[in-house]
Amino acid sequence: MTTESSIDKSTEKLGYKSQLDTLRLIAVMLVFHFHAGVYIEHNGNMFPYGALGVQIFFVLSGFLITRILEANQTGNLLLDLKTFYIRRCLRIFPAYYATISFLLLIGQLPFPIWQFTYLFNVKIFLDHGFTGTIVHFWSLCVEEQFYLLYPLALLLTPKNGRVVLLSILIVLSVVANYIGHQNFSDTPYYMLLPVCGQFLLFGCLAGHAQLRGWGSKINGTHLMIAGLILQAIDQYFVFSQPFQERNELFWYRPYTLSAVSIAIFVLGLWQTKNPVILKVFNYLPFTYLGKISYGIYLYHPLAFVIRNMICIFLPAAKAVNGEFLAFVITIVWSILSWQFVETYFLQFKDRFAYREKVTQGEKAA
C-alpha cells in the first residue's frame, strides 16, 4: 500500500521509525496468504485475515499522513497542499499507472476509466461485486480518495479543533457503515471511503495525538498489548460465527473495535522502547521488505497468474510450493520496481521538500 516510505526525508524531521515498515510487511503478508488461497489453492478463502492486513494499511496511512501534514504545516495552505500532492504523486503514481497501462495493453484491464481515475471501488460497489486479479486495487482507490479530500479538511481546521473534526468524521463513518449494512448488504459497500474510512480516521486521530504529545508518558509496550487484547476481543466475535462466514465478517459488520485496536497498537509500536520488540521490528530484512510493500501489494495477484502459467509450460514447477514460488516472483518484481521505477521518481521529492513555517512577510507575499 501507499504509506510513506522510510526514505522520505520529510519523515526524518518527524523521527520516522522503521519498525512501522515491519508492521507494513506483516499486513501485506496477511493479504498475500489470503490471496494464495484464492488464486492457487482455490480453498474458498479459508484464511480470513487478508482484510485485517488492509485495515492495518489504512490505519498506518492515516497515522503517518496526519503527522506529515501537521508537522510540516507552514500556514500557506496552497503551498502545503501543492507540496503534499506532488510528493504523494511521485510516490504512488509511477508504479500504479505503469501496472494498469501494461494490463490495458495486454487486454487485461476491465473498466480502464474507473481504474485510471481511482474510482474502481465505486464501480465494484455499483456492479455488486467483482472477481479477478485486479480486485485488490479497490483499496488503493480508497486511499487516493482519502488523500484527495482529507488534507484540505485537516489544514483548514484550527489545530485545537482537529480532534472535533476527526471525531465527527468517525461518527459519520460509523453511520455510513450502519446504513450500508442495513440497505446494501448484497454489495461490497465496505469498499466505499465513507464506510472503511473509519480505519484511516482512527489512524489520523492516533497520529494527531502522538504529534501533540498526548499520552506520551504511556508505556508503548502496554499500548501494544492493549491493542492486541482489543483485537482478540474483536476476533472472538468473528470466530464465534460459522467458518464459511468469517472472511465476510471482517468487512460486513461494525468494525470500530478493530479500527481502535489497530490504532492503539500502531501508537504503541511508535512509542515503545522495549529492546526485544525493537530488535524484532527493526530487523533489516523485515524493514526492507516493508519498505517495498507497496510493490508487493500491487503486483502479488499478478505473480500468482505468472506462477500458474509457469506450471502450464513447465509442469515440473508444480513440485514447488505454489505460494512460495509466487512469493519469490513477487519479491523479485517488487525489488526491481523499487530500484528502477519507484526510487527513480522518489529522488524528485528533494525538489519539493517541505518548508519551515513561513513568516508573516512571506505569507503576505
Sequence and secondary structure as in RCSB ss.txt:
>XXXX:A:sequence
MTTESSIDKSTEKLGYKSQLDTLRLIAVMLVFHFHAGVYIEHNGNMFPYGALGVQIFFVLSGFLITRILEANQTG
NLLLDLKTFYIRRCLRIFPAYYATISFLLLIGQLPFPIWQFTYLFNVKIFLDHGFTGTIVHFWSLCVEEQFYLLY
PLALLLTPKNGRVVLLSILIVLSVVANYIGHQNFSDTPYYMLLPVCGQFLLFGCLAGHAQLRGWGSKINGTHLMI
AGLILQAIDQYFVFSQPFQERNELFWYRPYTLSAVSIAIFVLGLWQTKNPVILKVFNYLPFTYLGKISYGIYLYH
PLAFVIRNMICIFLPAAKAVNGEFLAFVITIVWSILSWQFVETYFLQFKDRFAYREKVTQGEKAA
>XXXX:A:secstr
  S  TT HHHHHTT  THHHHHHHHHHHHHHHHHHHHHTS SSS  TTHHHHHHHHHHHHHHHHHHHHHHT  S
 HHHHHHHHHHHHHHHHHHHHHHHHHHHHHTT  SSHHHHHTT HHHHHHHTT   STTTTHHHHHHHHHHHHHH
HHHHHHS GGGHHHHHHHHHHHHHHHHHHHHHH TTTTGGGSHHHHHHHHHHHHHHHHHHHTTTTTTS HHHHHH
HHHHHHHHHHHHHHTS GGGHHHHTTSS  HHHHHHHHHHHHHHHH   HHHHHHHT HHHHHHHHTHHHHHHHH
HHHHHHHHHHHHH GGGGGS HHHHHHHHHHHHHHHHIIIIIHHHHGGGGGG       HHHHH 
